[in-house]
Amino acid sequence: MDWGNLLKIDYWWKLVLLCGILLSGSSMIFDIQFIERRYVLGLGIGMTLIGIGYWMAKKVAHQWADGGMYQWDIFEHNWITKSTIGVGILISIYFFIRILILLAL
């Protein structure tokens, strides 16, 4: 396994997954003074669910042709991935709005 390709951010959902993990971890480690930790944790969990949903839906298609085998990424969503992404979007929107309200006050 090539470890360089494991951490390569080539899709937007990988960035969302990484930011969600970092937000969740930082809310548990650091003492944030200007915002409540539970809102940051909620936003991180929602973003992580979105990234995990897209990661579960990613498949690799293969096709033999002249000169070798071609492969490309496709996304096949089922009810599990759709519900995971939907719940992640709802959680992220809710906690993002809560953070904006808290910062506006």
C-alpha positions as CSV (number, residue, x, y, z in Angstrom):
1,M,0.0,0.0,0.0
2,D,1.3,3.4,-0.9
3,W,1.1,5.6,2.2
4,G,1.5,8.8,0.1
5,N,-1.8,8.2,-1.7
6,L,-3.6,7.4,1.6
7,L,-3.4,11.0,2.8
8,K,-3.7,12.7,-0.6
9,I,-6.6,15.1,-0.7
10,D,-7.9,14.9,-4.2
11,Y,-11.7,15.1,-3.5
12,W,-13.6,17.7,-1.6
13,W,-15.1,15.2,0.7
14,K,-11.7,14.1,1.9
15,L,-11.1,17.7,3.0
16,V,-14.5,17.8,4.8
17,L,-13.6,14.5,6.5
18,L,-10.2,15.8,7.6
19,C,-11.6,19.1,8.9
20,G,-14.3,17.2,10.8
21,I,-11.8,15.0,12.5
22,L,-9.6,17.9,13.3
23,L,-12.6,20.0,14.7
24,S,-13.8,17.1,16.8
25,G,-10.3,16.4,18.2
26,S,-9.5,20.0,18.9
27,S,-12.8,20.6,20.7
28,M,-11.9,17.7,23.1
29,I,-8.3,18.8,23.6
30,F,-8.2,22.6,23.6
31,D,-10.1,25.0,25.9
32,I,-11.8,27.4,23.5
33,Q,-12.8,30.6,25.2
34,F,-14.9,32.5,22.6
35,I,-17.2,29.6,21.6
36,E,-18.7,26.6,23.3
37,R,-16.9,23.3,22.8
38,R,-20.1,21.3,22.1
39,Y,-20.9,23.4,19.0
40,V,-17.5,22.8,17.6
41,L,-17.7,19.1,18.4
42,G,-21.2,18.9,16.8
43,L,-19.9,20.6,13.6
44,G,-17.0,18.3,13.5
45,I,-19.1,15.2,13.9
46,G,-21.5,16.3,11.2
47,M,-18.6,17.0,8.8
48,T,-17.0,13.6,9.7
49,L,-20.3,11.9,8.8
50,I,-20.4,13.6,5.4
51,G,-16.9,12.5,4.7
52,I,-17.5,8.9,5.9
53,G,-20.7,8.7,3.7
54,Y,-18.8,9.7,0.6
55,W,-15.9,7.4,1.5
56,M,-18.4,4.4,1.8
57,A,-19.9,5.2,-1.6
58,K,-16.6,5.4,-3.4
59,K,-15.9,2.4,-5.7
60,V,-13.2,1.7,-8.3
61,A,-14.3,0.6,-11.8
62,H,-12.0,-1.5,-14.0
63,Q,-12.1,-2.1,-17.7
64,W,-9.7,-4.0,-19.9
65,A,-8.7,-2.3,-23.1
66,D,-5.8,-2.3,-25.6
67,G,-2.6,-1.6,-23.7
68,G,-3.8,-2.6,-20.2
69,M,-6.5,-2.1,-17.7
70,Y,-8.1,1.3,-17.0
71,Q,-9.5,2.2,-13.7
72,W,-11.5,5.2,-12.4
73,D,-13.5,6.2,-9.3
74,I,-17.2,6.0,-9.3
75,F,-19.7,6.7,-6.5
76,E,-22.5,4.2,-5.9
77,H,-24.8,5.5,-3.2
78,N,-27.2,3.2,-1.3
79,W,-29.6,4.0,1.5
80,I,-26.9,3.8,4.1
81,T,-24.6,6.3,2.5
82,K,-27.5,8.7,1.6
83,S,-28.8,8.6,5.2
84,T,-25.3,9.1,6.6
85,I,-24.6,12.1,4.4
86,G,-28.1,13.5,5.1
87,V,-27.7,13.2,8.8
88,G,-24.2,14.8,8.6
89,I,-25.5,17.7,6.5
90,L,-28.4,18.3,9.0
91,I,-26.0,18.2,12.0
92,S,-23.5,20.4,10.3
93,I,-26.0,23.0,9.3
94,Y,-27.6,23.1,12.8
95,F,-24.3,23.5,14.7
96,F,-22.9,26.0,12.1
97,I,-26.0,28.2,12.6
98,R,-25.6,27.9,16.4
99,I,-22.0,29.0,16.1
100,L,-23.0,32.0,13.9
101,I,-25.7,33.0,16.4
102,L,-23.3,32.7,19.3
103,L,-20.7,34.8,17.5
104,A,-23.2,37.5,16.6
105,L,-24.2,38.0,20.2
